[in-house]
Structures are given as structure tokens and as C-alpha cells.
């Protein structure tokens, strides 16, 4: 894994950690999470990265499955 990518991951995680501590007790944030959990939590970079990774993995699995059938 390239050093820059690793540094970006660590930086985003530290920023998200700080933000999560600030908003964890915010009643407005809690209500927003109850309404639409995925949208509200996707504002965090680490969650955004995880969603992109998940989509990439699912697309890869779909391609492999398609090749096996074809």
C-alpha cells in the first residue's frame, strides 16, 4: 500500500474520531441518525471509504459470478 494512501487513511480516521466525539452528545445528530442512519454516518470520511470499498468488492464478485456463468 502506498505511503500517501496510508497517511490519508490515518489522517481521515483521526479527523473522524475527533468529529465523532464532538457530535456524539449532540441531540440533533442523534435524531438525524435515527431518521436516516446511512446518510448521516456517510458524512464521515472513514465510512465513505468503507462504502466505496464495499461497492468495489460487490462489483468484483458480480463480475466473477458473471464469468463463471458465461
N, CA, C and O atoms as CSV, one atom per row, in Angstrom:
chain,resi,resn,atom,element,x,y,z
A,1,UNK,N,N,0.854,-1.171,0.000
A,1,UNK,CA,C,0.000,0.000,0.000
A,1,UNK,C,C,0.903,1.238,0.000
A,1,UNK,O,O,1.820,1.340,0.815
A,2,UNK,N,N,0.643,2.170,-0.908
A,2,UNK,CA,C,1.463,3.382,-0.966
A,2,UNK,C,C,1.385,4.180,0.339
A,2,UNK,O,O,0.361,4.191,1.023
A,3,UNK,N,N,2.478,4.835,0.656
A,3,UNK,CA,C,2.580,5.586,1.908
A,3,UNK,C,C,1.572,6.730,1.945
A,3,UNK,O,O,0.972,6.991,2.988
A,4,UNK,N,N,1.383,7.404,0.834
A,4,UNK,CA,C,0.434,8.534,0.805
A,4,UNK,C,C,-0.990,8.071,1.116
A,4,UNK,O,O,-1.724,8.732,1.851
A,5,UNK,N,N,-1.364,6.931,0.548
A,5,UNK,CA,C,-2.712,6.413,0.785
A,5,UNK,C,C,-2.884,6.040,2.256
A,5,UNK,O,O,-3.921,6.313,2.861
A,6,UNK,N,N,-1.868,5.422,2.813
A,6,UNK,CA,C,-1.904,5.049,4.224
A,6,UNK,C,C,-1.978,6.295,5.114
A,6,UNK,O,O,-2.719,6.323,6.096
A,7,UNK,N,N,-1.207,7.315,4.759
A,7,UNK,CA,C,-1.224,8.568,5.531
A,7,UNK,C,C,-2.604,9.226,5.455
A,7,UNK,O,O,-3.090,9.767,6.449
A,8,UNK,N,N,-3.225,9.182,4.292
A,8,UNK,CA,C,-4.558,9.780,4.134
A,8,UNK,C,C,-5.586,9.024,4.972
A,8,UNK,O,O,-6.473,9.631,5.572
A,9,UNK,N,N,-5.463,7.709,5.009
A,9,UNK,CA,C,-6.392,6.894,5.797
A,9,UNK,C,C,-6.265,7.231,7.276
A,9,UNK,O,O,-7.268,7.400,7.970
A,10,UNK,N,N,-5.031,7.328,7.754
A,10,UNK,CA,C,-4.799,7.645,9.168
A,10,UNK,C,C,-5.295,9.051,9.487
A,10,UNK,O,O,-5.926,9.269,10.521
A,11,UNK,N,N,-5.013,10.002,8.605
A,11,UNK,CA,C,-5.452,11.383,8.821
A,11,UNK,C,C,-6.970,11.476,8.869
A,11,UNK,O,O,-7.527,12.141,9.742
A,12,UNK,N,N,-7.640,10.813,7.934
A,12,UNK,CA,C,-9.107,10.825,7.926
A,12,UNK,C,C,-9.675,10.172,9.179
A,12,UNK,O,O,-10.669,10.639,9.735
A,13,UNK,N,N,-9.047,9.102,9.615
A,13,UNK,CA,C,-9.528,8.401,10.819
A,13,UNK,C,C,-9.397,9.292,12.053
A,13,UNK,O,O,-10.299,9.336,12.889
A,14,UNK,N,N,-8.282,9.994,12.164
A,14,UNK,CA,C,-8.099,10.883,13.316
A,14,UNK,C,C,-9.101,12.036,13.295
A,14,UNK,O,O,-9.636,12.417,14.337
A,15,UNK,N,N,-9.351,12.583,12.120
A,15,UNK,CA,C,-10.330,13.666,11.998
A,15,UNK,C,C,-11.727,13.180,12.343
A,15,UNK,O,O,-12.473,13.858,13.049
A,16,UNK,N,N,-12.077,11.996,11.842
A,16,UNK,CA,C,-13.391,11.429,12.130
A,16,UNK,C,C,-13.552,11.125,13.613
A,16,UNK,O,O,-14.628,11.314,14.181
A,17,UNK,N,N,-12.487,10.659,14.231
A,17,UNK,CA,C,-12.537,10.371,15.661
A,17,UNK,C,C,-12.850,11.638,16.447
A,17,UNK,O,O,-13.686,11.630,17.351
A,18,UNK,N,N,-12.179,12.710,16.098
A,18,UNK,CA,C,-12.397,13.985,16.782
A,18,UNK,C,C,-13.828,14.479,16.557
A,18,UNK,O,O,-14.494,14.935,17.487
A,19,UNK,N,N,-14.283,14.380,15.313
A,19,UNK,CA,C,-15.638,14.833,14.988
A,19,UNK,C,C,-16.685,13.974,15.694
A,19,UNK,O,O,-17.696,14.486,16.174
A,20,UNK,N,N,-16.437,12.677,15.753
A,20,UNK,CA,C,-17.391,11.764,16.394
A,20,UNK,C,C,-17.536,12.088,17.879
A,20,UNK,O,O,-18.638,12.037,18.426
A,21,UNK,N,N,-16.436,12.418,18.520
A,21,UNK,CA,C,-16.519,12.787,19.938
A,21,UNK,C,C,-17.359,14.046,20.134
A,21,UNK,O,O,-18.135,14.140,21.085
A,22,UNK,N,N,-17.200,15.011,19.228
A,22,UNK,CA,C,-17.953,16.268,19.353
A,22,UNK,C,C,-19.441,16.064,19.135
A,22,UNK,O,O,-20.255,16.610,19.880
A,23,UNK,N,N,-19.810,15.285,18.124
A,23,UNK,CA,C,-21.225,15.174,17.773
A,23,UNK,C,C,-21.958,14.052,18.500
A,23,UNK,O,O,-23.185,13.972,18.429
A,24,UNK,N,N,-21.235,13.197,19.187
A,24,UNK,CA,C,-21.865,12.051,19.844
A,24,UNK,C,C,-22.935,12.464,20.845
A,24,UNK,O,O,-23.929,11.757,21.009
A,25,UNK,N,N,-22.751,13.575,21.501
A,25,UNK,CA,C,-23.718,14.017,22.503
A,25,UNK,C,C,-24.698,15.048,21.962
A,25,UNK,O,O,-25.562,15.528,22.695
A,26,UNK,N,N,-24.573,15.386,20.702
A,26,UNK,CA,C,-25.435,16.385,20.085
A,26,UNK,C,C,-26.808,15.777,19.793
A,26,UNK,O,O,-26.904,14.821,19.024
A,27,UNK,N,N,-27.879,16.322,20.400
A,27,UNK,CA,C,-29.215,15.753,20.187
A,27,UNK,C,C,-29.665,15.803,18.729
A,27,UNK,O,O,-30.374,14.910,18.266
A,28,UNK,N,N,-29.259,16.833,18.013
A,28,UNK,CA,C,-29.636,16.964,16.608
A,28,UNK,C,C,-29.017,15.828,15.778
A,28,UNK,O,O,-29.667,15.261,14.899
A,29,UNK,N,N,-27.765,15.511,16.071
A,29,UNK,CA,C,-27.084,14.419,15.383
A,29,UNK,C,C,-27.777,13.088,15.669
A,29,UNK,O,O,-27.985,12.284,14.760
A,30,UNK,N,N,-28.128,12.862,16.913
A,30,UNK,CA,C,-28.795,11.607,17.281
A,30,UNK,C,C,-30.127,11.449,16.557
A,30,UNK,O,O,-30.467,10.358,16.098
A,31,UNK,N,N,-30.875,12.540,16.457
A,31,UNK,CA,C,-32.160,12.476,15.752
A,31,UNK,C,C,-31.949,12.191,14.268
A,31,UNK,O,O,-32.693,11.421,13.660
A,32,UNK,N,N,-30.923,12.823,13.695
A,32,UNK,CA,C,-30.634,12.607,12.279
A,32,UNK,C,C,-30.223,11.156,12.023
A,32,UNK,O,O,-30.593,10.576,11.002
A,33,UNK,N,N,-29.469,10.575,12.939
A,33,UNK,CA,C,-29.050,9.182,12.795
A,33,UNK,C,C,-30.256,8.263,12.886
A,33,UNK,O,O,-30.333,7.268,12.165
A,34,UNK,N,N,-31.189,8.581,13.754
A,34,UNK,CA,C,-32.392,7.749,13.875
A,34,UNK,C,C,-33.240,7.832,12.618
A,34,UNK,O,O,-33.849,6.840,12.217
A,35,UNK,N,N,-33.289,9.005,11.989
A,35,UNK,CA,C,-34.080,9.176,10.771
A,35,UNK,C,C,-33.457,8.411,9.602
A,35,UNK,O,O,-34.107,7.582,8.966
A,36,UNK,N,N,-32.186,8.707,9.335
A,36,UNK,CA,C,-31.515,8.097,8.184
A,36,UNK,C,C,-30.057,7.837,8.547
A,36,UNK,O,O,-29.183,8.679,8.341
A,37,UNK,N,N,-29.828,6.676,9.081
A,37,UNK,CA,C,-28.509,6.318,9.614
A,37,UNK,C,C,-27.408,6.371,8.554
A,37,UNK,O,O,-26.348,6.955,8.782
A,38,UNK,N,N,-27.660,5.766,7.411
A,38,UNK,CA,C,-26.622,5.680,6.376
A,38,UNK,C,C,-26.204,7.050,5.860
A,38,UNK,O,O,-25.013,7.315,5.702
A,39,UNK,N,N,-27.166,7.917,5.599
A,39,UNK,CA,C,-26.849,9.250,5.088
A,39,UNK,C,C,-26.066,10.054,6.109
A,39,UNK,O,O,-25.083,10.709,5.762
A,40,UNK,N,N,-26.482,10.013,7.337
A,40,UNK,CA,C,-25.837,10.811,8.378
A,40,UNK,C,C,-24.412,10.313,8.651
A,40,UNK,O,O,-23.482,11.112,8.769
A,41,UNK,N,N,-24.252,9.008,8.749
A,41,UNK,CA,C,-22.926,8.468,9.046
A,41,UNK,C,C,-21.982,8.544,7.856
A,41,UNK,O,O,-20.765,8.524,8.038
A,42,UNK,N,N,-22.515,8.630,6.645
A,42,UNK,CA,C,-21.641,8.704,5.479
A,42,UNK,C,C,-20.947,10.060,5.364
A,42,UNK,O,O,-20.134,10.267,4.463
A,43,UNK,N,N,-21.260,10.968,6.257
A,43,UNK,CA,C,-20.555,12.256,6.291
A,43,UNK,C,C,-19.136,12.093,6.839
A,43,UNK,O,O,-18.297,12.979,6.675
A,44,UNK,N,N,-18.874,10.965,7.488
A,44,UNK,CA,C,-17.538,10.677,7.991
A,44,UNK,C,C,-16.706,10.060,6.865
A,44,UNK,O,O,-17.188,9.183,6.147
A,45,UNK,N,N,-15.480,10.508,6.711
A,45,UNK,CA,C,-14.613,10.030,5.629
A,45,UNK,C,C,-14.349,8.533,5.714
A,45,UNK,O,O,-14.356,7.846,4.693
A,46,UNK,N,N,-14.117,8.020,6.917
A,46,UNK,CA,C,-13.814,6.593,7.039
A,46,UNK,C,C,-15.010,5.742,6.627
A,46,UNK,O,O,-14.835,4.672,6.044
A,47,UNK,N,N,-16.205,6.197,6.918
A,47,UNK,CA,C,-17.406,5.473,6.489
A,47,UNK,C,C,-17.537,5.561,4.973
A,47,UNK,O,O,-17.911,4.593,4.312
A,48,UNK,N,N,-17.225,6.735,4.436
A,48,UNK,CA,C,-17.260,6.928,2.991
A,48,UNK,C,C,-16.301,5.953,2.304
A,48,UNK,O,O,-16.653,5.336,1.299
A,49,UNK,N,N,-15.090,5.817,2.850
A,49,UNK,CA,C,-14.109,4.888,2.286
A,49,UNK,C,C,-14.609,3.451,2.384
A,49,UNK,O,O,-14.450,2.672,1.444
A,50,UNK,N,N,-15.205,3.102,3.500
A,50,UNK,CA,C,-15.708,1.739,3.688
A,50,UNK,C,C,-16.827,1.436,2.693
A,50,UNK,O,O,-16.892,0.330,2.156
A,51,UNK,N,N,-17.709,2.407,2.442
A,51,UNK,CA,C,-18.795,2.204,1.484
A,51,UNK,C,C,-18.246,2.027,0.069
A,51,UNK,O,O,-18.752,1.206,-0.695
A,52,UNK,N,N,-17.210,2.796,-0.282
A,52,UNK,CA,C,-16.586,2.652,-1.596
A,52,UNK,C,C,-15.940,1.281,-1.732
A,52,UNK,O,O,-16.065,0.630,-2.769
A,53,UNK,N,N,-15.246,0.841,-0.680
A,53,UNK,CA,C,-14.614,-0.475,-0.703
A,53,UNK,C,C,-15.655,-1.570,-0.851
A,53,UNK,O,O,-15.464,-2.513,-1.619
A,54,UNK,N,N,-16.744,-1.448,-0.126
A,54,UNK,CA,C,-17.811,-2.446,-0.185
A,54,UNK,C,C,-18.404,-2.518,-1.596
A,54,UNK,O,O,-18.649,-3.607,-2.117
A,55,UNK,N,N,-18.630,-1.357,-2.208
A,55,UNK,CA,C,-19.178,-1.322,-3.567
A,55,UNK,C,C,-18.190,-1.943,-4.556
A,55,UNK,O,O,-18.594,-2.661,-5.470
A,56,UNK,N,N,-16.913,-1.670,-4.376
A,56,UNK,CA,C,-15.885,-2.229,-5.252
A,56,UNK,C,C,-15.836,-3.754,-5.123
A,56,UNK,O,O,-15.725,-4.461,-6.125
A,57,UNK,N,N,-15.920,-4.254,-3.900
A,57,UNK,CA,C,-15.884,-5.700,-3.665
A,57,UNK,C,C,-17.115,-6.369,-4.258
A,57,UNK,O,O,-17.006,-7.428,-4.877
A,58,UNK,N,N,-18.285,-5.764,-4.077
A,58,UNK,CA,C,-19.518,-6.338,-4.631
A,58,UNK,C,C,-19.475,-6.370,-6.154
A,58,UNK,O,O,-19.925,-7.337,-6.769
A,59,UNK,N,N,-18.935,-5.313,-6.766
A,59,UNK,CA,C,-18.824,-5.279,-8.219
A,59,UNK,C,C,-17.866,-6.359,-8.704
A,59,UNK,O,O,-18.109,-6.995,-9.730
A,60,UNK,N,N,-16.796,-6.563,-7.979
A,60,UNK,CA,C,-15.827,-7.596,-8.334
A,60,UNK,C,C,-16.451,-8.984,-8.245
A,60,UNK,O,O,-16.233,-9.822,-9.120
A,61,UNK,N,N,-17.221,-9.224,-7.196
A,61,UNK,CA,C,-17.890,-10.517,-7.033
A,61,UNK,C,C,-18.900,-10.744,-8.151
A,61,UNK,O,O,-19.029,-11.856,-8.661
A,62,UNK,N,N,-19.612,-9.693,-8.528
A,62,UNK,CA,C,-20.611,-9.810,-9.590
A,62,UNK,C,C,-19.936,-10.158,-10.919
A,62,UNK,O,O,-20.456,-10.962,-11.692
A,63,UNK,N,N,-18.782,-9.552,-11.178
A,63,UNK,CA,C,-18.059,-9.856,-12.420
A,63,UNK,C,C,-17.579,-11.300,-12.427
A,63,UNK,O,O,-17.677,-11.985,-13.446
A,64,UNK,N,N,-17.060,-11.767,-11.293
A,64,UNK,CA,C,-16.582,-13.149,-11.220
A,64,UNK,C,C,-17.722,-14.132,-11.416
A,64,UNK,O,O,-17.570,-15.148,-12.095
A,65,UNK,N,N,-18.873,-13.823,-10.813
A,65,UNK,CA,C,-20.040,-14.691,-10.937
A,65,UNK,C,C,-20.508,-14.740,-12.398
A,65,UNK,O,O,-20.890,-15.797,-12.900
A,66,UNK,N,N,-20.473,-13.594,-13.067
A,66,UNK,CA,C,-20.913,-13.492,-14.447
A,66,UNK,C,C,-19.987,-14.307,-15.348
A,66,UNK,O,O,-20.449,-14.968,-16.278
A,67,UNK,N,N,-18.677,-14.261,-15.075
A,67,UNK,CA,C,-17.722,-15.015,-15.877
A,67,UNK,C,C,-17.926,-16.514,-15.714
A,67,UNK,O,O,-17.800,-17.264,-16.682
A,68,UNK,N,N,-18.241,-16.959,-14.496
A,68,UNK,CA,C,-18.450,-18.382,-14.246
A,68,UNK,C,C,-19.686,-18.888,-14.980
A,68,UNK,O,O,-19.686,-20.005,-15.497
A,69,UNK,N,N,-20.743,-18.072,-15.028
A,69,UNK,CA,C,-21.983,-18.473,-15.709
A,69,UNK,C,C,-21.777,-18.484,-17.224
A,69,UNK,O,O,-22.294,-19.352,-17.927
A,70,UNK,N,N,-21.011,-17.500,-17.715
A,70,UNK,CA,C,-20.846,-17.316,-19.162
A,70,UNK,C,C,-20.002,-18.343,-19.771
A,70,UNK,O,O,-19.774,-18.317,-20.981
